[in-house]
């Protein structure tokens, strides 16, 4: 490890050069996906909990729209974000973990887009590349200079959701030695520790899903299948492993069709047409993002293809309602995988009792409330997209209730719960070693050593 010069801080011009250099490095290292990025100059909005040690978060609070962030993402966005905030609350109320230390949060929306997520993640590393020294500045009235706002460093990041997002973010965070725990990114590519050495996850890689899908195909003696996969790491790596397993089991692939990242109804219609061109392959392996699963079934419904295909899908579809909500007939008989998880009962009580009047730390909650209850929260924040276009939309009262009879707890809640607790237990062990007998943050933990946190504590953490 190289030594660091002490007692010297860069002047403002040096700081600007450093930022520009970091930007140039990012432009060189990261290959942005071929999709438009909106609101690049808009200030970042975050869900926050004030604390002594901050954990970052990345969640697809909004769906990926055609040219910008789309509509609010209720389960994969809001519910997952609230799961992180709930877990931090629970840890802060437990005196046996991090005594005298309050864990905080700073969570951002990725909109399901890798370039946009990368832009938001720059907030996590601002403190690592920013150094403000009051002695470098002069006040004409002789008063002491102070910064209006000092960036808060994060000890680690929980996220992202999509593998394409996690891959881009992992490339950035590793440069600043910030550990990352994903609760949903299952791409096998992320298992390469020579490239993603600061990335870990609480979910299994897609290699296991691919084997499970092949086992299902063998169980039903299907030997001729088509594949539909999403562009990006999740769909591509999952499909590659499925084809490897299928080849060894003498399963033939009739067609392998990719859905582009910016898919429209015409794209989904074309996918259905290509599947129909292989009439003997009625079994379709579906390794796609949730948006593509919905678009695919919508296209099948438009063609009235009830009973035409047997869909065998990965966990992105799982048991989510969105793809089948308006397509019950064409989805009938589908077999979908879901990662094994257990509902967090305390979170269920917490989430069902959230209220837009009191939930001030989640800046997107009112928008979610409007969309979920089809009402308009007048005079508080801009209305949701649907509320804004319907003048007859009823007013939100604030006492509406969520209906769990139709939906269930989001399947990745447990993995988020596990990820936050992994950070908490690792930080707790680190605190006991570096600050023995001290309640609260001691000097040795004022700046978290990300490499030490990962290598010595996070990778060795164990808890029930």
N, C-alpha and C positions, 0 to 999 in steps of 0.2 A: 504493500500500500504506500503510495507516495505521501510525503508530508505536506501539510498546508501551511502557508505563511500566516502568521498571526499578527494582529495589531494593525493590519493595513486594510483599508476599505476603498473600493474604487470611487473615483470622482464621478460626477453625473455623466460626463461624456464617455467615460469608460463603461458605465452601466448601459448607455444606449448602444455602444458598440457590442457589448456582450449580448444584449437582447437581439440585435440584428444578426449576430453570429448564430445564436440559438435558432432564430427563424430560418436562416439559410441552411443550417444543418437539418432542421425539420423538413424543409422543402426537398433536400437531397435524399434523406433517409426514407421518408414516407411517400408511398405511391398512392395518391388520392384516387378514390373510386370515380369512375366516369359518371358522375351525377351532379346536378346543381346543388349548391349550398345556399340557403337563404339566411337573411338576417345576420350576415357576417359581422356587421358593425354594431349590432344591438347589444346592449349590456347584458351580461350573464345574470340569469335569475337562479337562485338556489334555495332549496329547503335547508334550514339551518337550526342547529342546536348549539348554543354557546357552551364551550367547554375548555378544559385545560389541555386536553389532547384531542385533536380533531381527526375523524375518520371521513374520508371522501366517499361519495357514492355516485354511481352512474346508472340511470334507469331510462327506459324508453317511455317517458311520461306521455309523449305524443306519438302517434303513428307516423310512418314515413309517407309524406304526401308526394304528389307528382313533382312539385317544384319547391316545396317548403315543408315545414312541419305540418302534419295533418291533424286529424281530430284527436281528442284526448283518448289515451289508452287506459281503460279502467283497471283491468286486472294486471296486465304485465307492466303497467307504468305506475299508477297511483297506489294500487294495493301493495306492490313490491316495495315502493318507496316508503310507505307507511310501516311496512314490516321492519325495515331498517330503523326507523325512528322509534318504533315500539321497543325493539330489542335494546337500543341504547338507553331508553328510559328504564327498562328492567334492570340493566346492568348498573345504572347509576343509583338505583334503589337497593342494590345488594352491597352491603358494607364489607363483605368478604372478598370482593373483587375491586382492585384499584382503590384501596382505602384513602379517603381524602382527595381523590382525583375525580373530576367530572369529565366524562367522555362526551365529546361534541360531535356534530355532523355538519357536513357541507355537501349537499347532493345536487347534481345537475341533470338536466334533461338531455338525452342523446338524440331524440327523434328517430331512433333506429338507423341513423346515418353515420357511417364511419368518419367522414371528414368533419361533420358537425360535432360529433363526440370528441374528436381530437381537439377541435377549437375550444370546447368547454373544458377539456382536461388541462389546458394551459393554465387555468386558475389554480390547479393543484401544485404547479411547479413555479408559480410566480415568486413565492417566498424563497425558493432555492436560487433564483437568478437575480433577485432584488436585494440590494444592500443599501440602507439609508443611514448615513452618519451625520448627525446634526452639526458636527464641527466643519463639514464641507460647505455649509450654507451660512449666509450672513443676513441678519435682520437690521434694517436701517435704524430702528428704534432701540436697538441693543438687546431686545428680548431673545430668549432661547428658542431656536428653531425646533419645530416638532412636526412629524408627519401627520397629515390629516387622516390617512388610513394606512395601516401596515398589514401586508398580506400575512395570512396565517398558514403556516406549514401544516401539511397533513402527514400523519404517521403511516397511512396506507389507504387504499381505495377498494371499496366493495363494488364490483361490476367488471365489465359491462354485461349486458344481456346477450346480444347477438355476437357470434364469433368474429364476424368482420369488424365489429366495433372493438372487441377486446384485443384483437391482433394489432390494430392501429394504436390503441391506447397503451398496450404493453410495450411497444417499441419506444414510445415517449417516456413512460414512467421508469423504464430500466436505466435510461440515461441519467436519471436523478436518484436512482436507487430507492424508489418508492414501491413497496410490495403491493401486489394487486391480488384480490381474491374474487373470482367470478362465481356467481350463483347459477349460471345458466349456459355459459359458452362451452359447448361440448365438442368443438372441432378437434380432431386428433392432431392437427398441426400444432396446437398449443401445448402439446406434450413435449415438444422439442426444447429441452432446457438450454441448449446452446444458443438459441435465439430468444427464448422467452423465459429467462432465468429468474425474473422477479414476478412471474405469473404462477398462481396456484388456483385451485378451484374446489368447490364442494360438490361437484357433479361428475359423473363418469364420462369418459370420452366416447365419441361416436363409434369407435371400433366395436364396442359392446352392443350398441344399438343395431349395427349392421349385422352382427352375428345373430341377434334375436330375430331380425326381419327374415334372414335366410332360414332360420329354424321354423318360423311360421309357414313360409313357402313350402318347405319340405314336409311339414306336418299335413298339409292339404294336398300333397303330391302335385303341386303346380310346377311345371317345368319350362314354361314359356311366358315371360312377364315383360312389361314395359316399365320404364323408370321416368319419373318427372322430378327434377331437382331445381332448387333455386340457385341462381348465380351467387358466388361467394363461398367462403370457407365452409360454412355449415353444410350446405347442400352438396358442394363438390367433393369434399373429403368423405362425407358419409356415403355418397354414391360410389366413390372409388373403392371404399372398403367393402361395400355390398357386392360390387362386381367381382372383387377378388374372391370373396367367400362363395359367391354363386358359381363362379367358374370351377372351383374345386368340388362343388356338389353337382355339377352337370346341369345347372339351371341356365337356360338360354335367355338372352336379352333381345327382345324384339326391337325396342327403340329406347334411346336415352335422350330425353328432351330437357333442355335448360330454359328456365324462365328468367328473363333479364331483371336487373335490379329496378328498372323503371318500366314495369309491365302495365299495360292498359288492357281494357276489355278485349280489344282486337288481338292482343298477344295471347290471352287466355283462350280465346276462340280458336286461334291457330294451333295451340297445344292440343285442344280437344280434337281438332281435325286430324292432326298427326297421329293421335292415339287411334282414331277410327280407321286410319289407313292400315292398321295392323289388327284386323278383326279377330284373329285367333288369339291375340294376347289380351284377354279380358281382365287380367290381374295387373294392377298398376301400383308399383312401389312409389310412395310419395315422400320425398326427403326435401321438404320446402318450408319456408318461413310461414308463419300464421297468416300473413296477408295474402301470400300466394295460394295457400290452401283454400282460403275463402274465395279468391278470384277464380280458381280452378273449378270449384263446385258451382259457383254462380254461372260459369260458362256451360257446364254440363246441364244445369237446369234450363238455361236458355235453349239448349238443343233438345230438351225433354228426354234425357238419356237415363231414365229410371231403370235400374236393374242392368244397365249395360256393362258397367265396370265394377270390379271389386277393388276397393281402395285399401292398401296396406300402408299405413303412415307412421312416421317417426313422432317423437315427443313434441315437436313444435305444434302439431295438431293436437295430439294427446286427447284429453277429454274436454277440450275447450268448446264453448258454445258457438263462438263466432262463425266458424266455417259451415256448421250444419243448421244454424238458426233459421235461415231462409231456404235451406236446401235439404229438407228431411228425406225426400224421396230418393234423390240421386245419391245421398250419403248412406242410405240404408244398407246394412251389412258390412260397413267399413270396419277394419281392424286397425286400431291405433295403439302405439306404445306410450307409456308414461313412466317417467323415472319414479322409483318407489320413494315416497315421502309420507310423513305423518302430519296431520293438521296441528297447528299450535292453538290449543283451545283458548288460552289467555289472549292471544292476538285476535281471535274471533270476537270476543267480547269487546276488546278495545276498538276494533275497526267498525263494528256495527253501531258503536256509540259515538263515533266521530261526528262533529257538527261544524258547519261552515262558520258559525259565529265565534267559536272558540279555537278552531284549528288555524292559527295564524302563522305557524311555522312552515306550512306547506303552501307555497304561493299558487299552486295549481288546483287546490282542493275545491274552490268555488266553481271553477270551470268544470271539474269532474261532477260536482253536485248538480249543476245545470243539465249536463248531458245525461246523467243517470236518472234524474227525475223529470226530465223534459220540462224544465221550468226556467224562469229568468230571475237572476239575483240582481234586481234593479238597484242602481246607484252605488254599488260596492266596487265591482271590477267590471271590465268589458264582458259582455255576455258571451256565451259559447257560440260557436259558428251557427249551430242550429237555432238557438234562441234569438240570435240577431236577425235571422231571416224570416222568422215567423212572428208577425205582429200579434197573433192570437195566443202566443205562448203564455201559459199561466205563470203567476209570480211564485217564486220559491218562498216557502214559509220557514224553512230551517228545521222543521220537525218531521220531515219525510223520513221513511225508513227504507233501508236496503232489503231487497228480497232474496234471501239465500235459498228459497225453495227452487229457484231456477238455476242459480249459479252456486258454486262451492268455493271454498278457500283456494286461492291461486296455488298451483302445484309447486311453485318454486319458493314459497314463503319459508319452508323449513330450511332450505339451502341458504337463504339470506340470513336467517336466524343463526345458523351454524357459522357463517362467514364472519358476522359481527362478533360472535362469542369467541371465535378463533383469535381475532385481533385482541379482544379484551383479555383473554387468558395469557396470550403471549406478552402483552404489555404489562400485565400483572406480575408475571414471572420476572420480566426484565426489571420492573420497579423493585421487586424484592431483592434482586441481585445488586442493582446499582445504588439503591437508596435504602439500605437495611435500617429498619427501625424508624424510618421517616414517614410521617403521614403527609401525603400530598406530593407534588412534583418537586424533586430535588434538582440541584444544579446540573447533575450529570444526565438528567432527562429533559432538560429544557429544550434541547434540540435532539430529536430522535434519530439515531443512527439506523437508517433503513436496512443497510446490509446486515448489521448485527441483529436487528429485529427479525429479519427473515431467516438468516442462516442458523442462529443460535436458539431462537425461540419459536417463531411461527412454524417452521418445518418440524419442530419437535413437540408441538402442542398436542395435548390429549385431554379430552373431557367428555362427559356423558351428556 
